[in-house]
């Protein structure tokens, strides 16, 4: 069988034959055993080529999607990525992979919680449920990871004729979305929870989420990313990189910027002026950012779709923010116990019943004032919600008056 191992055409022919066997109902373990015996490693590009051939020859994408998990299990550990290009820090693929590492940490936490339930390592099941719900909320940030693939990476792949993998992967993304939604809804329970009921939920609702995300990570890192590194140009990668902030980051905030080597980077491409024209004046971008960072308040803006769109980045923020929250549903930024308050505020603002809501709390020795404002256009249309946060400790302590110049804070 050495001719199969050393000849690309023969290797793809055999791989295609074995994948067809899977579609015809042959036992996955038998196929996997034969694959491992004959093909100790399969280059990632050949896996993609065979998958595309099967689609071109008439096998519906839905059928490939249905058996995609079986394909993943069969090929796991057999795909050779040793020839893949090195990925520079801050590159879009580096961002994708770092997001995967962050997802894996959440999956490990969720796995541990599932084991706690199945092995009866706790008696406070209500507390365990809250932890599981919080972890599922964090995992829901995978939405931004998938959106970046769907709306930034896949279009460039299709320009290069790679149409099969995007179709299959998009279907798997939707499957993960459904599984996450099902799991989160299943964990909304009221009253006392019996262990037997919770154990069943772990097996039928939570475990499938873990498996689905883990398998997607494997397909990304062993097939998708190496293939895209070999295919896309530096100019195309930079186009993707420039647009990533519009979607946001998944549980990760890149510490470094990336600039491609060997091409001229136009930092103002698509910008007709270096100023932002407003109804009461014009500001350069750096001026506006400096102003917002200098204000002694923290602001966060949530758009009309309830996604976090912007936050100011002063050095002394009361509640720290990272760019990983950009594009995230604001409900997922709050603990499960307070989501109903967020829902009420958003509902009241959207309906026009109210325009503001204020809270004040004692937080780490400080008196913190928090107010939410409905943001509307001139016609009254709801545009989003602005969160205003201020450390009001020193203001609350002021007495008397100060009418003379002093550079010392009270």
Secondary structure, 3 states (H helix, E strand, C coil): CHHHHHCHHHHHHHHHHHHHHHHCCCCHHHHHHHHHHHCCCEEHHHHHHHHHHHHHCCCCHHHHHHCHHHHHHHHCCCEECCCCCCCCCCCHHHHHHHHHHHHHHHHHHHHHHHHHHHCCCCCCHHHHHHHHHHHHHHHCCHHHHHHHHHHHHHHHHHHCCCCHHHHHHHHHHHHHHHHHHHHHHHCCCCCCCCHHHHHHHHHHHHHHHHHHHHHHHHHHHHHHHHHHHHHCCHHHHHHHHHHHHHHCCCCCCCCCCCCCCCCCCCCCCCCCCCEEEECCEEEEHHHHHHHHHHCCCEEEEEECCCEEEEECCCCCCCCCCCHHHCCCEHHHHCCHHHHHHHHHHHHHHHHCCCCEEEEEEEECCEEEEEEEEEEECCCCCEEEEEEEEEECHHHHCCCCCCCCCCCCCC
